[in-house]
């Protein structure tokens, strides 16, 4: 019996400044930490829409498997090596149509979909970060099976004391993310206007400066662009994450916040209910319903006992279902199955 081949993973990856970057960096670090060799080759963002303007990197001699985002052009897939592809957000979801310009819709229909179809066909195994994303991908590409591996995050230590504290006065809300219609950012102003002076919102800056055009009341404060350590400190100090997004593949922001014992008040959209159980470990409101969001936040801010219980449950949910080691375990199992030739593509 021949010895099992040890996975050695190469990640040719677009540098996009999104959660996919963080996912790739963490997964690569996690694989190396357990003795598997893994390495990222960063590609400029133009490699997505002008792939021939970027020289295709050679895969490392030691690599025996390639892991990519589904949007990576076939020019950058190493010939002869098996490919694992992850769908992080299906841009062909009909629910996303309302948030696209005509140019974006044309580009995604006639370029991105073509590239993704080729990558999906080339892949030995196709993965999605949520059941919702898997279902949208299967519909868009007429596929019948996709494995779901949820995003996982490291569980921070020393959070329990923060979970047990009382909420602040004013009640501090936090928004972390870029500023786009898909994220529902135009709801932040009306929500904070209705909440008034007993509440404050701290929000991160958009990578391209879109936040500077937002119309926000005086109880809102920009905290700039933050690194992961700084974001963790904001999770620690906030009383609730405000997450009005209308469509998500599987939001790392919500998972990270809950891992820090920070409960989320979020729109009940797409994959978000796969993370939050309404009224148990977080609170959901109907998409675009400012009045319901305001009422939910006010209820949380006055019921301290329930607020503390949900914070504790939020952390427990992530420990049990979205832990980083669980995610790395699942990907390692996929790599080993692909290298052994086993059948792995399943829901």
C-alpha positions, -999 to +999 in steps of 0.1 A: +000+000+000+015+033-011+019+060+016-007+089+017+004+120-002+007+150+022-011+181+008+011+210-002-011+239-011-005+269-034-029+299-033-027+321-064-050+349-051-063+383-062-053+411-038-088+426-035-089+442+000-119+421+010-128+393+034-115+368+008-080+381+015-084+376+052-098+341+046-069+331+024-042+345+048-058+327+078-062+294+060-027+295+048-013+303+082-035+275+098-023+249+074+014+259+080+008+258+117-002+221+115+028+211+094+013+213+059+032+235+035+011+264+021+019+296+004+001+326-012+011+343-045-007+376-045-019+389-079-030+425-087-067+431-089-065+438-126-057+400-131-095+395-127-105+417-156-073+420-176-056+386-170-033+389-200-018+420-185-004+400-156+024+374-160+012+340-148+033+329-119+048+295-119+035+271-092+061+262-066+079+229-073+067+215-039+030+222-045+007+193-053-027+211-051-040+246-061-067+264-041-084+294-057-114+317-056-138+308-083-132+342-100-096+335-108-090+333-145-078+299-159-046+316-170-034+314-134-044+278-127-014+255-128-017+229-155-013+194-143-022+201-106-056+194-091-077+225-082-099+232-053-122+262-058-142+282-032-172+303-040-174+331-014-202+351-029-223+342-060-226+375-079-252+358-102-277+357-074-309+374-086-312+392-053-280+411-062-294+425-095-309+456-078-275+467-066-256+465-099-250+492-124-256+483-160-219+480-165-215+457-135-244+435-147-228+433-182-194+425-169-205+398-144-228+382-169-205+381-199-171+379-182-172+368-146-197+340-153-176+327-182-144+327-160-162+311-131-178+284-153-143+275-166-128+274-131-157+253-117-153+228-146-116+226-140-119+221-102-116+187-087-138+199-058-160+230-055-168+245-021-191+272-009-189+291+024-227+288+032-257+267+022-272+299+007-242+305-015-241+268-025-277+269-035-273+301-056-242+287-072-259+254-081-288+274-097-265+298-116-243+270-131-268+241-132-247+221-107-261+194-085-235+191-057-213+215-038-196+209-004-203+236+022-174+246+045-184+276+066-159+304+073-142+299+106-124+324+129-099+321+157-116+322+191-100+351+211-090+344+247-100+365+277-135+375+264-156+361+291-152+390+315-163+414+287-194+392+281-205+396+317-203+435+318-233+458+315-239+477+282-225+513+280-244+546+282-246+557+255-253+522+240-224+517+215-231+502+181-204+492+156-204+489+118-174+472+102-172+469+064-170+488+031-198+511+020-220+497-008-257+494-014-254+457-010-242+463+026-273+485+034-251+514+046-276+540+036-298+527+064-272+536+091-281+573+091-319+569+095-314+542+122-291+564+142-313+595+137-342+576+152-322+562+181-310+596+191-285+608+217-286+577+240-269+557+213-237+560+192-223+544+161-187+538+154-180+529+118-150+519+097-140+538+066-146+525+031-115+513+013-122+537-015-135+566+005-173+561-002-181+568+035-173+605+032-204+611+012-227+595+038-253+616+055-250+607+092-262+624+124-239+636+151-241+604+171-219+586+144-181+586+144-157+573+118-129+552+132-109+549+100-094+518+084-083+493+110-061+462+112-073+430+126-060+437+161-077+471+162-110+457+149-108+431+177-105+460+203-136+476+187-156+443+190-145+442+227-157+477+235-190+478+215-224+468+228-238+454+195-228+450+159-252+468+135-252+448+102-279+459+078-265+440+048-289+428+021-268+400+007-238+380+020-219+349+011-212+343+048-201+374+066-168+371+085-177+404+103-207+388+121-187+356+129-158+376+143-180+398+163-198+369+179-165+352+186-156+382+207-189+379+226-205+408+207-240+401+196-252+413+162-283+431+152-286+422+116-309+421+086-325+387+080-309+382+046-292+355+025-268+335+047-271+355+079-297+332+095-272+304+091-251+322+118-277+340+140-306+324+157-330+353+162-336+361+198-312+334+210-276+345+201-284+377+182-313+397+168-326+398+132-348+425+116-365+425+082-343+438+053-346+476+049-369+479+080-355+509+098-383+510+124-378+473+133-341+478+136-346+508+159-371+489+181-348+459+183-318+480+194-338+499+220-351+466+235-316+452+237-302+484+254-328+482+282-329+445+289-294+440+303-299+404+315-311+392+281-283+412+264-256+394+285-272+360+279-272+365+242-236+377+242-225+345+260-246+323+235-231+342+206-196+333+216-207+297+222-223+294+188-190+304+171-169+280+193-192+251+184-199+258+147-176+283+132-142+277+149-111+282+129-097+248+136-129+232+123-126+251+090-089+240+086-098+204+094-125+204+067-102+219+041-074+195+050-098+166+045-108+180+011-072+183+000-063+147+011-094+133-006-086+152-038-051+139-038-062+103-031-088+105-059-117+100-035-152+113-043-156+145-023-180+168-040-212+167-020-234+190+001 
